[in-house]
Amino acid sequence: MLKSFAYSADVQRLGTLANVADEDLRPATDPQMLEAFIHPSRYPSRFSDGTYGIYYAARALETAVHEVVFHRARFYAATGEPPLRVPLRDHVADVNGELHDLLTNPEDWAAVYDPDPERYRAAQQLGRELKLAGSYGIAYRSVRHRGGECVAVFRPPVLSRYRLAQHIALEWNGREIIGYSPFSALT
């Protein structure tokens, strides 16, 4: 079971199924789970240059939070956001399929594990090559949370039992994200 976050903005629901191969769509595929694939980000990520979507997730909530906090804090700092509480949905899914393993010998993948987003080029090239070759995705170590494990899924068929686990909120104080806490979406 892996943790992932879906952003609360309903605007993100707009996308295109053209980003998902016909053979990767199943009748049982959860439309919310497809969001990661049908919404390429305007911003590059570790394994994408921003022209295609990837479902990123972590094995544990703590790792997922570390990953999200790093990128959200950079964005909020760059845009000068005032203090705010950022609601996120914590989703879990099962990953059933073969992913390319970068966990075993991380020293062989030093360029891929570079923590600086300005130097993601090697990781993005690897992601593009694997995606074009039909790979389901990559299992790799988190560079934001020591001991954490993550996946970058390129194709939806390896994901199943996608479901909401809980709601959490990040606390941005205007300079950094100082923590997170669970909350009820009903309050």
C-alpha positions as CSV (number, residue, x, y, z in Angstrom):
1,M,0.0,0.0,0.0
2,L,1.4,3.4,-1.0
3,K,0.5,6.9,0.0
4,S,-0.3,9.7,-2.5
5,F,-1.8,13.1,-2.3
6,A,-4.5,14.6,-4.5
7,Y,-4.9,18.3,-4.4
8,S,-8.2,19.8,-3.3
9,A,-8.7,22.2,-6.2
10,D,-11.6,21.0,-8.4
11,V,-10.0,22.9,-11.3
12,Q,-7.5,20.1,-11.5
13,R,-10.2,17.8,-12.7
14,L,-9.9,19.2,-16.2
15,G,-7.5,17.1,-18.3
16,T,-7.3,14.9,-21.3
17,L,-7.5,11.1,-21.6
18,A,-5.2,11.4,-24.6
19,N,-2.4,11.2,-22.1
20,V,-3.4,7.6,-21.2
21,A,-3.0,4.8,-23.7
22,D,-6.3,3.1,-24.6
23,E,-5.0,-0.3,-23.4
24,D,-4.3,1.3,-19.9
25,L,-7.9,2.3,-19.4
26,R,-10.0,-0.3,-17.6
27,P,-13.7,0.0,-16.7
28,A,-12.8,-0.3,-13.0
29,T,-10.2,2.5,-13.1
30,D,-11.0,5.2,-10.6
31,P,-11.4,8.5,-12.3
32,Q,-9.7,10.3,-9.4
33,M,-6.7,8.0,-9.7
34,L,-6.4,9.0,-13.4
35,E,-5.9,12.6,-12.5
36,A,-2.1,12.2,-12.1
37,F,-1.9,10.8,-15.7
38,I,-4.3,13.2,-17.5
39,H,-2.9,16.4,-16.0
40,P,0.7,17.0,-17.0
41,S,2.2,19.5,-14.7
42,R,3.3,22.9,-15.9
43,Y,6.3,22.2,-13.7
44,P,8.9,19.5,-14.3
45,S,9.2,16.8,-11.7
46,R,11.9,14.2,-10.9
47,F,11.0,11.8,-13.7
48,S,9.0,14.1,-16.1
49,D,9.8,17.2,-18.0
50,G,6.2,18.3,-17.5
51,T,4.9,17.0,-20.8
52,Y,3.3,13.9,-19.3
53,G,1.8,13.1,-15.9
54,I,3.1,10.7,-13.4
55,Y,1.5,9.2,-10.3
56,Y,4.0,9.8,-7.5
57,A,3.5,8.0,-4.1
58,A,5.4,6.9,-1.1
59,R,5.2,3.7,1.0
60,A,4.6,5.7,4.2
61,L,2.6,8.9,5.0
62,E,5.7,10.5,6.6
63,T,7.7,10.1,3.4
64,A,4.8,11.4,1.3
65,V,4.6,14.4,3.5
66,H,8.4,15.1,3.3
67,E,8.2,15.0,-0.5
68,V,5.1,17.3,-0.8
69,V,6.5,19.7,1.8
70,F,9.7,20.3,-0.1
71,H,8.0,21.1,-3.3
72,R,5.1,23.1,-1.9
73,A,7.4,25.2,0.3
74,R,9.5,26.1,-2.7
75,F,6.4,27.2,-4.6
76,Y,4.9,29.2,-1.7
77,A,8.3,30.9,-1.1
78,A,8.6,31.8,-4.8
79,T,5.1,33.2,-5.0
80,G,5.3,35.1,-1.6
81,E,2.3,33.3,-0.1
82,P,1.1,34.7,3.2
83,P,0.6,32.2,6.1
84,L,-2.0,29.6,5.2
85,R,-3.4,26.2,5.9
86,V,-3.2,23.9,2.9
87,P,-5.7,21.0,2.8
88,L,-4.7,17.8,1.1
89,R,-6.3,14.4,0.6
90,D,-4.1,11.4,1.6
91,H,-5.0,8.6,-0.8
92,V,-3.6,5.0,-0.8
93,A,-3.4,2.5,-3.6
94,D,-2.0,-0.9,-4.1
95,V,0.8,-1.3,-6.7
96,N,0.7,-4.6,-8.4
97,G,3.2,-4.9,-11.2
98,E,6.8,-4.7,-12.1
99,L,8.5,-1.4,-11.7
100,H,12.1,-0.6,-12.5
101,D,14.1,-0.9,-9.3
102,L,16.4,1.9,-8.3
103,L,16.2,0.9,-4.7
104,T,18.8,-1.8,-4.7
105,N,21.9,0.0,-5.8
106,P,21.2,3.7,-5.4
107,E,24.9,4.5,-5.8
108,D,24.6,3.4,-9.5
109,W,22.0,6.1,-9.9
110,A,23.7,9.1,-8.3
111,A,22.6,11.6,-11.0
112,V,19.0,10.4,-10.7
113,Y,19.0,10.9,-7.0
114,D,20.3,14.5,-7.1
115,P,18.1,16.4,-4.7
116,D,18.3,19.7,-6.5
117,P,15.3,20.1,-8.9
118,E,17.4,22.3,-11.1
119,R,19.5,19.1,-11.8
120,Y,16.7,16.6,-12.6
121,R,17.7,16.3,-16.2
122,A,19.2,12.8,-15.9
123,A,16.2,11.5,-13.9
124,Q,13.8,13.1,-16.5
125,Q,15.7,11.5,-19.3
126,L,15.5,8.1,-17.6
127,G,11.8,8.6,-17.0
128,R,11.1,9.5,-20.6
129,E,13.1,6.6,-21.9
130,L,11.4,4.1,-19.6
131,K,7.9,5.6,-20.3
132,L,8.4,5.4,-24.1
133,A,9.6,1.8,-23.7
134,G,6.3,0.9,-22.0
135,S,7.6,0.7,-18.4
136,Y,4.9,0.8,-15.7
137,G,7.2,3.0,-13.5
138,I,10.1,3.3,-11.1
139,A,10.6,2.3,-7.5
140,Y,13.2,4.6,-5.9
141,R,14.5,6.0,-2.6
142,S,13.2,9.3,-1.3
143,V,15.8,12.0,-1.2
144,R,13.6,14.1,1.2
145,H,13.1,11.4,3.9
146,R,15.9,9.1,4.9
147,G,14.8,5.5,4.5
148,G,11.7,6.4,2.7
149,E,10.6,4.6,-0.5
150,C,8.7,6.1,-3.4
151,V,7.2,5.1,-6.8
152,A,6.8,7.0,-10.0
153,V,4.0,5.2,-11.9
154,F,3.8,5.9,-15.7
155,R,0.8,3.7,-16.4
156,P,-2.4,3.2,-14.4
157,P,-2.9,-0.6,-14.8
158,V,-0.4,-1.3,-11.9
159,L,-2.6,0.7,-9.5
160,S,-5.6,-0.8,-7.8
161,R,-7.8,-0.2,-4.7
162,Y,-7.3,3.6,-4.9
163,R,-9.0,5.1,-1.9
164,L,-9.1,8.1,0.4
165,A,-7.3,7.4,3.7
166,Q,-7.5,10.7,5.4
167,H,-7.4,14.5,5.1
168,I,-4.3,16.4,6.3
169,A,-3.4,20.1,6.3
170,L,0.0,21.6,5.9
171,E,0.8,24.7,7.9
172,W,2.7,27.4,6.0
173,N,3.8,30.4,8.2
174,G,4.8,32.6,5.3
175,R,8.5,31.4,5.3
176,E,8.3,27.6,5.7
177,I,6.0,24.7,6.2
178,I,6.1,24.1,10.0
179,G,4.0,21.0,10.2
180,Y,1.0,19.1,9.2
181,S,-2.0,17.6,11.0
182,P,-5.0,15.4,10.2
183,F,-8.4,17.0,10.0
184,S,-12.0,16.1,9.3
185,A,-13.3,17.2,6.0
186,L,-16.7,17.6,7.6
187,T,-15.6,20.4,9.9
